[in-house]
């Protein structure tokens, strides 16, 4: 990532000297001779850093800083180092109050300046990383759990691929952990200190997705009162994870192809090219080759993404990993639910190993979460996993309750009610025997029946 520095000084000799020295250190530079021109260039060229003289015509350095304070309020914190003559320390202090990162006295010592710039760049890199992480909906991190032969093979290939900048395509059914693998690949790569940005290609409309990816210029559409960087630009130097890439609209596929080929793009409403240095990891559970035949996915984009391809095995193909995964999720769920230490019975583990898990790891985690909430004791029995209510290992479906599609809390409430009803029906309305079947205290079951509105006659529902 090459840093662009805007030098604002009305003395052309000073500006030229600073340009020459900074470019010799590997930075890009642009110059402005007054404050108004500086604001124009900040909007147009989006520099990474500003060296700002305080005494200038048309608009002073303090005036520029006050204008930039509005950008900071909108989440755009452009670092500024002010330059002031000897004897103007009071003005420099005022500039720091207005948000300047640091100040230097003229004539500037270039060695000292380079140290200050390096510190600013490091701080801004960390700030972008934190901002990207905070913007993600999914904030829980985990390690890859699995020792089966299939998982070891995929992990070994992923670790080798991590050391390159080649685009990577993760394939596999929904819920197999593709985002977790993408995060791990980023952490194993030389880009680990830079941002990892997640973009869901199916969660937004075409227009919103384009804005999410590439950002927009000021005035690009109604309400666009400022320049907004997209996630691709925010990930500069790091990794972009494109989830559900098979659902990306065809128009955006062409723009993404350009990013992969030339490492550049234009913002919405803009014409200027923005250069980025990113590594792309894409994931999908759809057959992209069939999508290409159907005219829904660009073949050239497929080949650009498919430099390295990894297929994550479904959970049913690695049953030996299920106990370790279940224990991992059980530990996390009990901690989050503030429950005492719990364990899975041998019967529960056996039931999980023989279950088909059509929803893969995501379904396993949800089953454990449900059991932790509903279990009244320290040992989780197979009934609380409710696997018999879903798809069996042979692929047949005994019963698919509608509440499985409800939001989490409503689903859990309805499932608890269903468990009680089934127990009462099995025991022909005898609450004492139903409590024994559920391994609950008789009084606790009676309270649950009242709380959840279970009918006194279980055969009426």
Secondary structure as UniProt FT lines:
FT   STRAND          4..8
FT   HELIX           12..24
FT   TURN            25..26
FT   STRAND          28..32
FT   HELIX           35..45
FT   STRAND          49..53
FT   HELIX           61..73
FT   TURN            74..75
FT   STRAND          79..84
FT   TURN            86..87
FT   HELIX           89..97
FT   TURN            98..99
FT   STRAND          102..105
FT   HELIX           110..135
FT   HELIX           149..162
FT   STRAND          168..171
FT   TURN            174..175
FT   HELIX           178..188
FT   TURN            190..193
FT   STRAND          196..200
FT   TURN            201..202
FT   HELIX           206..214
FT   STRAND          215..216
FT   TURN            218..219
FT   TURN            222..223
FT   STRAND          228..229
FT   HELIX           231..234
FT   TURN            235..237
FT   STRAND          239..243
FT   HELIX           245..247
FT   HELIX           250..262
FT   STRAND          264..265
FT   STRAND          274..275
FT   STRAND          279..284
FT   HELIX           288..293
FT   TURN            294..295
FT   HELIX           299..305
FT   TURN            306..307
FT   STRAND          308..311
FT   HELIX           315..317
FT   HELIX           319..321
FT   HELIX           322..336
FT   TURN            337..338
FT   STRAND          343..344
FT   HELIX           346..353
FT   TURN            358..359
FT   HELIX           360..374
FT   STRAND          379..380
FT   HELIX           382..385
FT   HELIX           387..389
FT   TURN            393..394
FT   HELIX           402..405
FT   HELIX           408..426
FT   TURN            427..429
FT   HELIX           431..438
FT   HELIX           442..451
FT   TURN            452..453
FT   HELIX           458..460
//
